[in-house]
Amino acid sequence: MIDEKNNLISNFGSLKPKLIDNITLLNKVNNNLPTCPPFSTRSSIQAEKKQKLSFWIEGYGCSASFADMEMIAGQLIDNGFEISNNPDKASINLIVTCSVKETTEHKMVHRIKSLSKNNKPLIVAGCLPSADQKLVQKINPYASLMSPNSINKTMEIVKSTLNGHKTIHLQNSGLEKISFPKFRINPVISIVEIASGCLSECSFCQTKLAKGYLQSYRIGNIINQVKSDLSTGSHEIWLTSTDNGCYGKDIGTNLVELLKKIDEIEEDFKIRVGMMNPMYLKDMIKDLTEIYSKSDKIFKFIHIPVQSGSERVLRKMKRGHTAKTFKDIVKRFREKIPDMTIATDIITGYPEETDEDFELTLKMIKETEPDIVNSSRFSPRPGTLASKSKSIGRETMAQRSEKLHRIIKNIAKNRNSRWLNWKGDVLIDEMDSEKMKGRNLHYKSFIIKDLNENKPIDSTDNCNNNENFSRSLGSLYSMRLNNHNDNFFLGKTIMVRVTGYSNHSLEGILIT
């Protein structure tokens, strides 16, 4: 079954749509709704069952959303479905949504409307239906709905929807999302969910509304999942959840204990730890920096969203940490691991943010010099406390955002410049017909160039050409589907020398 799944990567089309170039907002009156339930007639369903049923699925958002997408696809394939290369030709369409920002929601609306036009059975999964069920039903009143915590109901919902019955499963099933069959989007990368939900009460965040209270998964079950994925060709393990920082607090353990157990696995692989909120790190910072510095498996990368440099704004956000907490964490990691890659998030233009508040954010960014800053303008999310607050105005928000972007771009480029002429190992985890990409131990992004010619390596030099990949503008993550059996370098660790850099990545050549 594993080989069959992997072969599907080359035999079928994308799990994602093509680039969405034009995003339109949802009108209050939707004139494009299906005029009848978007299901095949019973006779056409019976005819289709004589052939093999197929599905189209696309996903957006964080790595946890893509883990859900892989599990949904895995269950469908295990039950005899094929991946369709076109939503218009699929027996059923599925979309795993994200609702973290207003702009993302608009893209979800666009995609749901688009998938509703072909009158195919549709399942809307992910955070949006859980956070705003009425919005999804307004777009397509016939679509079935599935929450992030009801993945175990996938086949029940699919079968019911194919039979013309709208099904809604938005309640928490209470099951650990471990050991479900998975269809890996990238054969090198295994996304392992370690928990669902969180302990935070952030005033701006809709994720808690969608995923609920923290439910950590047992360490033993996570270890079994990691070992299983390594045995089927994974070389990177991504640990993901709503907030990895609070992992284990509901079951008497923590992230450090989990990392120690994974680090003990005697295989050659790398571990990428996903987002951790600062408030939960201060109590385990000593042990966390210790395991990070000693392990040769854990990427020297940490994502700790601070959101603002103003203590006043952080209190309004109900973040549960201070700007000083963030600064102290960055300082401890950089003292222990000087080249540590630090990522953080900033929200510009939170309600009542003053010029002084914003300047404190700029000062903090200049002081801590994070390698990566995910900057976004505040957008009110339905159901959140902050949605009731008065906006500071789009023009002010845009000016502040532009100023912040200039600073973070310069910091990123300066930090990448320090890697010029560096030599070392890079794990190749992405490859297409034009170039190969990878990461070093510090999770720096590499684009590998040819040794003899100053251009990106063409994979046809060493393997069969395969352009079977796609990406989606609505996604915060770029997925590439390749026939990895024919890509010699994919999953390999190679020696590279850095020959150039930008604010986004490092350029290097293969050392032979």
N, C-alpha and C positions, 0 to 999 in steps of 0.2 A: 504493500500500500504506500509506503514511503517513496519508493522509486516512482510509482505512478503519479503521486502528487508532484514530485519534482519535475517529471516530464511534462506535466501540464503547463509549466511556466513557458516552455517553448511552443507548445501546441495551441495554446489559446491566447486570447488578448489580454488587455489591461484589466487590473483590478481598480483602476482609476480612470476618470475621464480625461480627455485632452485638455489643453490649456483653456481656461475660461477667460477670454479676452475682454468681454463686455459684461459687467455685472449691473443688473437693473434692480431697483428697489421694488418691494411689494406694494402695489397700489391698495388702497383701502377696499376697493371693489375689484375682485379678481375675475376678469372676463375669460380666463383661460382654463377654468376648471373643467374636468371631464363632464360630459353631459349625462353620463351613465356610469355605474360602477365599473372601474377599469379592470375587469376580469374577463378572461376568455369564456365563451359559452361552454356549457358542460360537454357538448359534443367535440368542441375543439380541444378541450383539456384531455378528453379520452384519446383523441388522435395524437396529441402530443406525448402522452404517456407511452404510446407504442414506440416512440423514439426516446432518446435519453433527455430527461429534463435538464435545463440549463439555467444559470443565474448570472446576473451582472451585479457587482458590488463595488462601491467606492466609499472612501473614508476620509475624514478630515480631523484636524485638531492635534492633540498631544499623542505621545507614544502609547498611552493607555487606550486611546481610541483605536489605534492601529492594531494593538493586541486583541481588542474585541473583534475587529474586522477579520483578523487571521483566524480567530476561533469560530466565528460564524461561517467563514468559507470552509474551514476544516470539517465542520459538522456536515455541511451540505455535500462536500465531496465524498465523505465517508458514507453518505446515504445515497450515492449514485448520481449526484448532479455533476454536470460539466460547467466549466467557466465559459460564458459567452464572450465573444469579442465585440458585441454590439448590444446595447440595452434594448434596441428595437427588436432584436431576434431572440432575446432571452425569455425563458418561461416566467421568470420573476425578477424584479429589480430590488436591490437593497441599497440604502445609503446610511452610513454611520456618521452622524452629525456632531458638530461642535457649536457651542453657544457662548464661548468665553467673551467675545467682543461683539459690538453691534455690527461692525463691518463683516465679521465672520458670519453672523446670523443672516445678513443680506445675501451672502454667497450661498448659504444653505437654502434660503428661500428660492433663489434662482435655480439651484439644482433640483430641488423638489418639484418646482413648477415644470422644469424641463423633462424630468422623468415621468411626470404625470400626463404628458401630452400623448404618449404612445398607447394609452389605455391598457398598459400591462399591470399585473398585480404589483403593488409597491409596499415595501416595509421600510419605515423610517425608524432607525435605531439611534443610539447614542444619547448625548446630553440634551439636545433641543426638545424632543418630545417630553422628556421628564421635567425640564425646566419651564416649558411653555407649551403645554398640550394643545391649548386653544389655537395658537398660531399655526401649528402643523395641520390641525383639522380644518382650519380656515383655508389653507392652501389646497389640501386634498382631503375631503371628508371621507373618502373611501380607503385611505391608506391604513395599514396595520401599524401599530406602534410598539416599540420594544425599548426598554431602558438598559443602561449599562449593567445593571444588576440582575437582568433576567436572560442572560446569554444561554443559560441551560434550557430555556424554552424555545430556542431557535427553530427546531424541527416542527414543534407543535404549531408555532405561529406560521411558519412557511406552508405547511400542509393545509392549515385552515384558510390561509389567504388564497392559495391556489384553487381551493374549492369554492371561492367566492364569498367567504365569511371574513369580515373585518374583525381583527383580534387586537386587543390592547393589553399588554403586559408591562406595566410601569412600576409595579411593586418590587421590593427587594426580595429575591428568592432566598437570600441567606447562605448561598453556597459559595465555596471558594472557587475562583476561576483559575483552577490549576488542573492539569492533566486532561483538559479538553483537547481533542484533535485540532491541529493547527495547520494552516496552509501558509508557510512563511513567504512574505512578500520579497524579502531579500534572503537568499539561502545562507548567507554568512552571518546574519544578525538574528538573534533570538530575543524577542521582547517578552519578558517574564513579569507578569503582574504580581506584586507581592502584597497588595492590599487594595481596598476600595474605600472611598470616603475619606473624611479627615476630621480633625478636632477643632479646626479654626472657625471663626465667626466673622470673617472679613466682610465689611459693609458693602463692598462692590462686587463680590464674587457670586456667580450663579451656579458654580460647580457643586457647592454643598447642597443646593436645592435639588440637583440632578442625581448626586451620588450618595448623599446622606452621611451618616455617622461612620467613623472609622471601623473597618473590619479587616484586621490583619490576618494573613494566611500563615499557617504553621511552617516553621523553618524546615522541618523534615519533608513536607510536601513540595516546598520551593526547591530544595536540593534535588529531589527526584526529577522535577521538571527540568532543571538545569542540566543534569546528567543525561536525560533523555534527548534534549536538544543538541547537546555536544556530540552525542553518538550518531546524530543524523546530519552532521556537517557544519554546525554553527561554530563560529570563531569569536563572536562578540556576544556577550550576554548583557542586555539592557534591563536593569531593574527599574520598574516603573510603578507608579501609583499616583493617587491624587496628591499626596505629600509623603515622600520617603522619610522625612525627618521624624514624623510621629509613628513610624512603623513599630509595631510591637507593644505599644503602650497599653493596649487593651488585652493583651495575652501574656504580659509579664516578661517581655524581652525587648530588644531594640535593634536598630540597624547595624550597630557594631558587631553584635553577636551573629547576625545573619551573614555579614561580610566575612567574618572569620571562618564560618563553616563553608562558604562558597570558595574561599581562598584555599582551603585544604584539598579541594578536588584536584587530583593529579592528572590534569590535562593542560594542553597549551591553548589558552584562550585569554580574552580580556573582558573586564567587567566595567560597564558604564553605569554609574549611579545617577538616577534621575533627580528631579527637583526636590530640594529640602528647604523647608521654611526655617529661617534663622532662630525662631523662638525655641525650637526643640534641640538645636545643636549645642547651645552653650553648656548644657549639663553633661554632654558627652564629647566635647571638643578635644580633650586630651587623648581619649581612646580612639577617636575617629582619625585624628591626624597621625596617630601612631600606626594604625592599620594601613592607612593610605601610603605612608612613607616606606613601610617595610614590604608591602606586597608588590610583586612584579606583575600581578594580574590586573590590579585596579587602575584604570585610567586616572591620571593625575588631573582630574576635572571635577569641578563642583558647581552646581547651579543653585544659588541661594538668592531668591528674589527679595529685594529690599523695598521696592516700590517708591520710596521717597526718602530724602535726606532730612526732612523736617520732622521733628518729634511731634509737633502739633498735628500735622497731617497724618502721621502714622497712628496717633490716638484716634483721630476721626475715622481712619480706615479700619480700626479695631484689629490691627495686625498682631498685637501681642508681643512685639519686640521693639527695640529702639534702633536708631541709626548707629549708635555706639556698639550695639550687639553685632551688627553687620561688620563694622570696621574691625572689631576685635577678632571675629572669625577669619576675615581675610588676612589680618596680620598674623594670626597663629599658623594658618596654612602656608603663607608665603615664607615665614621663618623656618618652617619644617621642610617645605618643598618650594624653593625659590622660583621655579618656572611653572608653578601650579597655574592651570588655566581656570580662571574665575569667570563665571557667567552670572548675570543678575537681570532683574526686570525692573523697569521704571514706568510708572503711570504719570503722564504729564497732564496737568489741568484738572486735578481732582477738585470737586466743589469747594469753594472758598480758599483754594490755594493762592497765596499772595505772591508778589514778586520776591519777597524775602524768603518765603518757603521754597520757591523754585531755585533761588540762588544757593540755598543750603544743599539742595540736591546736586547742583552742579559742582559745588565745593567737595562734596562727598565723593562724587565720581572721579574728580581730578585727583583726590587724595588716595583712593583705593585702586585706581586704574584697572578696572575689570576688563578682561580680554573681550568679552561679549556682553553687550547690553541689549536686551529685548525691550525696546521702547515703544509704548503705545499711548495714544491719547485716551483720556477717560471717556467711557461711553456708559450711559445708564443701562443697567440690566434689569428687566422686569422682575419684581419680587424681592429685590435687594433694598437694603436701607438707603444706600447712596442714590438710588433712582429717584428718591423723593427730594433730594437736595437741588439747589439752584446751580446751574452750570455757570462757569466763569466766562463763557463766550468762545465761539469758534476761532475768531481772529487771534485772541490772546493765546489760546491753546496752540494754534498753528505756529505762532512766532516762537513760543517756548520750545515746541517740539523740534523746530528747525535748528534752534541754537544748541539744543542737547545733541542732536544728530551730528552736528559738525564736531563737537567735542569727542563723542564716543568713537567716531570714525577715525579721528587723529590718534586717539589712545590705542585703538586696535591696530592701526598700521605701525605705530611706534613699537608696540610690544611684539608684533610679528617680525619687525626688522631685526630684532635680537637673534633671530634664528638663522640669519643669512650665513651660509657656508657650514651649517650644522650637518653632521653625518650621523646616520643611525637607522634603526629599524622602523619600517612603516608597514602596517597591516592593510592590505588592499581589501576594502569592503564594498567597493562599487566600481562597476565597469560598464562602458557602453562602446559603441562603434568608434568613438573618437578619442576617448581618454580613459585613464584609470585613476581612481581616487582612493585615498586611504587616510589612516590616522597613526600618529606615533603615540608613545606611551603617555604623552601629555595632552592627548586628544586634539592635537593641532591638525587642521584639515590640509591635506596635500593633494595637489594635482601633479601627476608624474609626467615628465617630458622625456622624449627620446634622448638617448645618450649622444648620438651623432648629429641629430638635427634639432634645432631650437623650435620644436613644435610638440604638441601633446602626442603621446604614443597612440597609435591607431591599433585597436585590439585585433585587427585583421593581420597584423604582423606576426602574431603568436597564436591566434585562435580564429575560429570561424566567425565571420561577421554576423552580428545579431542585433537588429535595431528594435527588438520587441520590448520597448519600455515606454512608459508614459509618466506624466506628472500632472498635478492639479494645482491651479492657482489658489484654490480655497484651502489648501493644506499647508500646515506649518512644517510639514515633513515631506521630503522628496523621495518618492518610491521609484525604484527602477527594477523591472523584471527582466532578468537575463537568463539565457541558457547557460547556467554556470558550469555544466559538465564540459563545455567547450572553451571556457575562459581559463587559460592556464594560470594566470596570476591571481584570480579571484580567491580570496581566503588565504593567500600566501603572505608571508612576511618577507620583505625585501629590503636591501640596503639602499638608502637614498641620500643624496647630497642636496641641500637647499640652495637654489640658484636665484630665487626671486620671491617676492612677497607682495601682498595687497592687504587691505584691511580685513578681507574675508578669509584668505587662505595663503598657504605657502606653495611655491612651485619648486619642483625638484627633478633631478635626473637619476635614473637607475645606475647604481654603481656595480659594475661587473667585475 
